[in-house]
Amino acid sequence: MKRHIKRWTALFLICMVTVLSTTDTFAEEYGKDITTNTEETVDASGQEGEVTEPITKADKPYLALGANLTPQQQETVLSLLGINPLELADYDVIYVTNEEEHSYLGEYVAADKIGTRSLSSVLVVKRNQGHGINITTKNISYCTIGMYKNALITAGITDADIIVAAPFPISGTAALVGAMKAYSDMTGEKVTEESMDTALNELVLTGDLAEKVGDAEKAEELVAYLKQEVIEHKLSSKKEISEVIDRASEEFDISLSEAESAQLAELLQKIEKLDLNLESIKNQAQALYQKLSEIDTESFFDKIVEFFRSIINFFRGWFS
């Protein structure tokens, strides 16, 4: 009898080990499939980036440099942007001052957070129609790619590759000013004061929501969805916009305070008045939905693996 029990116990343990091995392989294989569905790559600074084509001086890009970079910091930033400092004269360069940052951001960000130095820098190149906006960030610790992209679309910017870099980790909110200035000078398509103000308002508000929710993708997706709804259905009244905010926050499982709902409504009323490209708004919203869906799917597989591991650990403990 004891011999049979030992046999069955050994057989059971072999099966459990096989299951564990299988679930690990399962997770690895499906994890690869999930992560490789995105177009994002990882840049040299360890942050995610979408710019896969090299930006060279032959592309005639525009460079917006922080006006307060020291020579050493500027060399670091140029290196991150893929520019040889000795060839800087071959590029179209503009400078963003700290005064400009305070002027554009002062209404939405506390002065002490903006600081006294302009450091973040941006390299922008115009691409062919249909290319979309691709962004890479280096040493940007607060603003995400999705936050930048949403705000740039609101500013009316399309079809461009953009790299945002700083000499050391900073929030990156002021970089949006440089991106819009560089794009405007490069294309001759003026970014209006209204568009710039609304884009900066959106960037900061999305960041605030991301901090509260603890999930940047979720906050980006909510804002993108609201923009699409407001523009597609031409919602302009405060009542209509408040209703869609309430509905969306429930759908995305985000609890908003009255003050946050009011801030969102004010932003969306500004957005509704801009002449925005609905197709660009829809494409960005759909891209965010897909990204979030992939993240959720990956999480589902992780839970399956964790479930099997918990069973195996239980039986290991029981037999020991």
Phi, psi and omega in degrees: 000314180298324180297319179295319179298317179298319180297312182296323178296315179297317180298319181297316180295321177299317179298317181296317178298320178298317179299316181298315179299317181296317182292325177297315178296318178304312182294318181297314183295311181289328176298320178296315181299317183294312186286332181278356175287341180273153181273358186283146175238177178251128183273181187297334182270004177086005179260160181286148179211153181248348183280106183257338177274133179298140175260115181245170180294339178293337178283352182056054179283168174249142182240124176252111183258144173295130187291343185255015176292135172286163178307319180291319178295320179297321178296320178298314181296315180299321178297317179296329180276356179079027182247132174285119182307330180289344181254013183302326181296342180277355182253152171280118186239134170236163182237140178252124183267162178293329177297319178296319180300316179294323181297316184276326187260347187305329181287338188244342183231138179299143184304321181292335177282328177290325177083192184244002181229141175263113187239324184292142184228156187221136173249125185233133174228136179280136178243174182293157180302135181095351181291326182084180178259123176241135186228140172234139178241143179224120184066032175251116190260349186241305181285131178266168177301316180298321178296314178299313185297313178304314183292321181293323176296320177298326179283355178090014182270133180223157170050071179208150170256132186225130174242127178251129183218153176220157183291338177205167185301123175221171186294319178089005180298322183289342182297334180297326177299314179297319180298316182289322178295315182296316181297318181297315179293322184291318186264341186079002178268104186294129172273114185294160178300322180296316180295317181295316179298316181294320180296317179292320175302315181295316181301312183291316181295319177298319178297319178297317179295320180298319179296319181292313183286331184077021182209100184298319181299320181294318179295317179298318182295318179300312181295318179298318180297315181297319178300314180300315181297314182296317183285315183296321184258008176052050179278125183233331182284152180300322181296313181298315183292320179297322179296317181289329176294315179299315181295316183291318181297326177289318181295321182270002178058048177239121180272120182249141174282168178299320180296318180292320176298320180294320178295318178296317180298318179296317178298314183294328176293323175295315182297320182299331182279346180277152179271080185263155178278111183300322182297319178296318179298314181297315182299317180294318179298316181295323178297321178292319178300316182295317181298316181294323179296319179295320178297316180297320180295317179298319179298323179299314180294323178300321181293322178299313181299316181297324179298311181296321180297320180296322178296314182296316179298324179298311182291326177299316179295322182294313182290328181287000000 
